[in-house]
Amino acid sequence: MIADLGSPAFPESSGLAFTHQFSASGTASMLRDNVFRNGVGVAVTASNRLDVTGNRFVDGSKTAVLVKAARDVRIADNIVSQRTGTHGIKVTDSSSQIDISHNVIIDSPGNGIFVDGGATDVRISRNLVGKSRLAGVSVAGSACVAITSNFVIANGSRGIAMRSVLRGKVEDNHLIANGSAGLAISGQSDHAALLVSRNIFKNNRFGLSGARLGELSLSANDFEWQLPRIADGEFATNLGELLEFVASSKPGEFKLASTTSEGGELSQFSAVDLARCVAKKRA
């Protein structure tokens, strides 16, 4: 057990920090099978090739796992349970090639998973995120983010929130009983393509909510248990067409596009990482 590390006077997640080049070999370094209790958390800053796996984070005073300006980091099979602090897992500062999978994140005072600050190539899959005070999964100002096969349940605000995301997808998630929209989309630029497919919406305050949707495709989503509160915001103006498309069981995608005045802030991205992820074909 690792307990009582860090100090509230230090930066976020200064309990245990990995900085700069952590692994010079061809294999990833590992932080695994620890219990972090009453500490500030784990920070991965400007490091490459690190696995944070099989740990438990209990009652930390700030973010449990913070990833800043790092590459090739895997955060998997962890349990995060804390009623104080900020977020469960946060990825920021142009981090790239980040895998967040098979974690259980409960009772976060902020967002369960929060990605921002020009992060690219982030995969969020097969997590259980529940009872966060804010959103279950929140992504802002990032690119090439795939949110797939998660259970996002009973969060205080949105289940999944996507704001100013370049080239993202939200697929095969269960969005259940969230306090606001199951999925909220906002601040998208005109050509910020976003794919929303095969998600199950159940008993959220609204299924979909949006403003400045950008270029959006919806396909094979299940709203059967979300009726009648399917849409809010810009989605509400297209609700009739969306319901007609869903009822018809037509193959293909229901496309929406809204003209926005926002072009997106590109200076926060690494030009190399952004070009690499945008060049990839949508999986």
C-alpha positions, 0 to 999 in steps of 0.5 A: 500500500502507498499512502499519505503521499503528496501535499495539497500545496504541490501541483495536481497529482504530485503524490507519485510522479514519473517525469521525462523519459522513463523507459529507454528500452523497447518495453514499457515500464509498469506501475501495477498492483498497488493501492494508493490511499489518502494520497494525491495520486500519480502524475505521468509527465513528459514520459514515454511507454508506461503502463499503469495497470491493476492499481486501486486509488482510494480517497485521493485529494486530487486527480487519481491519474494525471497524464501531461505531455506524455506518449504511449501510456496505457491506463488499464484495469484500475479501480478509482473510488474517491469522493474528494479531489477533482477527476478520476483520470485526466489526459492533457498538454498534447499527450498522444497515443493514450489507452484508457481501458477496463477501468472502474471509476466511481464517485469522482468529484469532477469528471470520471475521465477528462481529456483536453489540452490538445491530446491526440490519438486517445482510446477510451474503451470498456470502462465502467464510469459511474456517479461522477459529480460532473460528466462520466467522460468529457473530451474538449479541445482534442483530436482522434478520440475513440470512445467505445464499449463503455458503461457510463451510468448515473453521472451527475451531468452528461454521460459523454461530453464532446466539445471542440473535438476533431475527428472523433467517434462514440460507438457501442456505449451504454449511456444510462440514467445520467443527470443531463444528456447521455451524449452532449456535443458542442463547439464543433468546427465546420469540418470536425467529423464525429461518428455516433453509432450503435450506442444504447440510450436509457433513462437519461434526462435527454438522449442527445443534446447539442449546440454547434454540432459541426459534421455529425453522422448517427448510425444504428443507435438505440433510443427505445428506452429513452423515449420520449426525451430523446433530444435537446438543443440543436438535435431537437430541431431535427428530431422528426427526421431522426425518428423517421430514419430510426423507424425506417431501419434504413442502412447507412448514416443519418447526417447532420451539419451545422455551420459554426463561427468557430474554427477550433484552436489548433495551436494547442496540438502537436503538429506532428501528432495531429497530422499523424492521427488525422491521416489515419483511416477511420476505423 
